[in-house]
Amino acid sequence: MSVAVQKQPLRRARNAAATRAAIVEAATRRFAQDGYDQVGVREIAADAGIDPALVNRYFGSKEGLLVAVLEALVEPSKELSMPPGDFGPAMARRILSREGQRSQDQLLAIDMAIRSNSPTARAVVREDIQKRFVQPMAERLGGGPDAQARAQLVSAVMMGVGVMRGLLGEDASARPYLEEMIGHLGSVLDRLADPEGSR
């Protein structure tokens, strides 16, 4: 007579903040790789090495976890205060450099949520992008009649480049041209983000 062996959940000696961070990191990777709709709480928990019940305990739902992924995306507050000529290259370097890999994963995860079948997920992403990036960028542009439109363009260019880099990965053949690529993208972003750029 065989006795069923109950598997014990994976456990790690972590404090609450570290556990939350591990869950958010695992969710970011999963959303980016597999898509928001295709990923379940159990897969995220397994990647984080924790019991699935902890995901709901910390975040309430998958939508709540998406909010945490968005909040982990570093706000460009430092770059937004930079003068014309410095903003574009700083943001371009964040997106294109190896150090920007985490940002690329985050942007790809956000893109997957935008294209999700969940109206709640799409609404959460739209509201967050508007509040934490588009609106501050529009204020940088002086709040003129075209400020919102240009702020949305800056956001779209950055997200588009980040998503594409996340999808394609780092191309070794492009590595020697990194500084040139940063210069090109930086010029585009500065043109859009300079309050005097279209005058």
Wavefront OBJ file of the C-alpha trace (Angstrom):
o trace
v 0.000 0.000 0.000
v 1.519 3.249 -1.121
v 1.295 6.393 0.922
v 0.806 9.673 -0.901
v 3.585 12.088 -0.128
v 2.385 15.642 0.159
v 4.774 18.082 -1.444
v 5.848 20.920 0.758
v 5.741 24.385 -0.820
v 9.082 25.966 -1.600
v 10.184 28.186 1.241
v 12.845 30.825 1.475
v 14.024 32.672 4.528
v 12.890 36.132 3.540
v 11.389 39.147 5.161
v 8.146 40.600 3.803
v 9.818 43.294 1.664
v 12.158 40.783 0.024
v 9.287 38.384 -0.629
v 7.217 41.128 -2.255
v 10.192 42.143 -4.399
v 10.774 38.544 -5.525
v 7.114 38.168 -6.503
v 7.137 41.431 -8.482
v 10.347 40.442 -10.263
v 8.930 37.018 -11.147
v 5.677 38.591 -12.376
v 7.562 41.104 -14.515
v 9.529 38.341 -16.235
v 6.480 36.135 -16.720
v 4.271 38.938 -18.060
v 7.058 39.944 -20.453
v 7.799 36.407 -21.674
v 4.370 34.788 -21.762
v 1.849 37.624 -21.727
v -0.417 38.882 -18.977
v -3.380 36.692 -19.945
v -1.400 33.457 -20.193
v 0.275 33.655 -16.782
v -1.305 32.382 -13.582
v -0.513 33.110 -9.969
v 0.860 29.578 -9.497
v 3.545 30.044 -12.175
v 4.599 33.364 -10.695
v 4.752 31.878 -7.210
v 6.829 28.941 -8.448
v 9.318 31.306 -10.086
v 9.550 33.320 -6.877
v 9.957 30.157 -4.800
v 6.998 30.870 -2.535
v 3.566 29.468 -1.731
v 0.877 30.753 -4.172
v -1.209 31.946 -1.219
v 1.424 34.619 -0.548
v 0.763 36.276 -3.906
v -2.863 36.894 -2.980
v -1.917 37.843 0.558
v 0.449 40.576 -0.618
v -1.326 41.783 -3.760
v -4.946 40.622 -3.556
v -5.227 39.607 -7.220
v -3.315 39.418 -10.473
v -4.475 42.964 -11.247
v -3.036 44.069 -7.909
v 0.226 42.413 -8.868
v 0.177 44.308 -12.171
v -0.124 47.556 -10.225
v 3.000 46.559 -8.267
v 4.865 45.815 -11.521
v 3.952 49.283 -12.780
v 5.028 50.908 -9.530
v 8.402 49.147 -9.778
v 9.081 50.868 -13.094
v 11.554 53.587 -12.206
v 10.026 57.000 -12.647
v 12.036 59.329 -14.882
v 11.827 62.172 -12.331
v 15.581 62.821 -12.421
v 15.665 62.889 -16.211
v 12.537 65.045 -16.452
v 14.324 67.818 -14.564
v 17.324 67.753 -16.902
v 17.854 70.611 -19.359
v 17.387 70.135 -23.119
v 20.325 68.245 -24.529
v 20.722 66.074 -21.428
v 17.244 64.561 -21.106
v 17.205 62.644 -24.396
v 20.604 60.936 -24.069
v 19.918 60.029 -20.415
v 16.601 58.370 -21.275
v 18.061 56.720 -24.385
v 20.918 55.256 -22.343
v 18.460 53.891 -19.780
v 16.504 52.072 -22.508
v 19.343 50.895 -24.768
v 22.174 49.999 -22.419
v 22.688 46.682 -20.657
v 21.764 48.438 -17.438
v 18.401 49.113 -19.052
v 17.500 45.428 -19.408
v 15.207 45.583 -16.375
v 13.404 48.573 -17.887
v 13.027 46.674 -21.164
v 11.434 43.732 -19.350
v 9.113 46.085 -17.489
v 8.069 47.874 -20.679
v 7.457 44.561 -22.431
v 5.363 43.365 -19.462
v 3.339 46.595 -19.632
v 2.864 46.200 -23.387
v 1.531 42.674 -22.830
v -0.934 44.040 -20.267
v -2.064 46.793 -22.654
v -2.860 44.131 -25.257
v -4.542 41.938 -22.652
v -8.118 40.707 -22.879
v -8.653 42.152 -19.403
v -10.309 45.609 -19.500
v -9.188 46.107 -15.898
v -5.547 45.457 -16.759
v -5.664 47.847 -19.719
v -7.290 50.560 -17.610
v -4.716 50.143 -14.838
v -1.823 50.563 -17.294
v -3.340 53.572 -19.089
v -3.996 55.379 -15.821
v -0.513 54.698 -14.474
v 1.305 55.836 -17.633
v -0.779 58.987 -17.811
v -0.227 59.851 -14.137
v 3.460 59.000 -13.757
v 4.899 59.904 -17.137
v 2.662 61.681 -19.651
v 1.352 64.326 -17.258
v 4.782 65.209 -15.771
v 6.198 65.367 -19.306
v 3.370 67.675 -20.408
v 4.182 69.925 -17.443
v 7.844 69.978 -18.515
v 6.638 71.142 -21.915
v 4.900 74.102 -20.291
v 1.330 72.852 -20.613
v 0.845 74.442 -24.029
v -1.776 73.303 -26.537
v 0.442 70.575 -27.960
v 2.057 69.539 -24.658
v -0.157 66.495 -24.082
v 0.285 65.268 -27.646
v 4.074 65.637 -27.515
v 4.239 64.040 -24.073
v 2.332 61.051 -25.441
v 4.765 60.841 -28.364
v 7.776 60.794 -26.021
v 6.121 58.012 -24.025
v 5.267 56.067 -27.188
v 8.800 56.316 -28.609
v 10.403 55.212 -25.340
v 7.992 52.346 -24.823
v 8.222 51.224 -28.435
v 12.017 51.098 -28.398
v 12.061 49.382 -25.000
v 9.531 46.766 -26.089
v 11.410 46.060 -29.318
v 14.694 45.669 -27.456
v 12.988 43.363 -24.986
v 11.562 41.235 -27.795
v 14.730 41.011 -29.870
v 17.237 40.870 -27.019
v 20.685 42.369 -27.302
v 22.108 42.048 -30.796
v 25.868 41.538 -30.499
v 26.369 43.073 -33.944
v 24.783 46.315 -32.713
v 26.909 46.569 -29.555
v 29.760 48.537 -31.209
v 27.185 51.134 -32.286
v 25.555 51.600 -28.865
v 26.781 55.163 -28.386
v 25.658 56.098 -31.888
v 22.231 54.554 -31.240
v 21.954 56.448 -27.957
v 22.820 59.644 -29.805
v 20.142 59.103 -32.468
v 17.403 58.172 -29.999
v 18.479 60.945 -27.624
v 18.119 63.518 -30.397
v 14.595 62.338 -31.188
v 13.546 62.441 -27.534
v 15.121 65.860 -26.977
v 13.358 67.255 -30.028
v 10.000 66.109 -28.669
v 10.691 66.941 -25.013
v 12.235 70.412 -25.435
v 9.618 73.094 -24.691
v 11.166 75.182 -27.469
v 11.724 72.237 -29.783
v 8.808 72.862 -32.111
v 9.006 76.656 -32.110
l 1 2 3 4 5 6 7 8 9 10 11 12 13 14 15 16 17 18 19 20 21 22 23 24 25 26 27 28 29 30 31 32 33 34 35 36 37 38 39 40 41 42 43 44 45 46 47 48 49 50 51 52 53 54 55 56 57 58 59 60 61 62 63 64 65 66 67 68 69 70 71 72 73 74 75 76 77 78 79 80 81 82 83 84 85 86 87 88 89 90 91 92 93 94 95 96 97 98 99 100 101 102 103 104 105 106 107 108 109 110 111 112 113 114 115 116 117 118 119 120 121 122 123 124 125 126 127 128 129 130 131 132 133 134 135 136 137 138 139 140 141 142 143 144 145 146 147 148 149 150 151 152 153 154 155 156 157 158 159 160 161 162 163 164 165 166 167 168 169 170 171 172 173 174 175 176 177 178 179 180 181 182 183 184 185 186 187 188 189 190 191 192 193 194 195 196 197 198 199
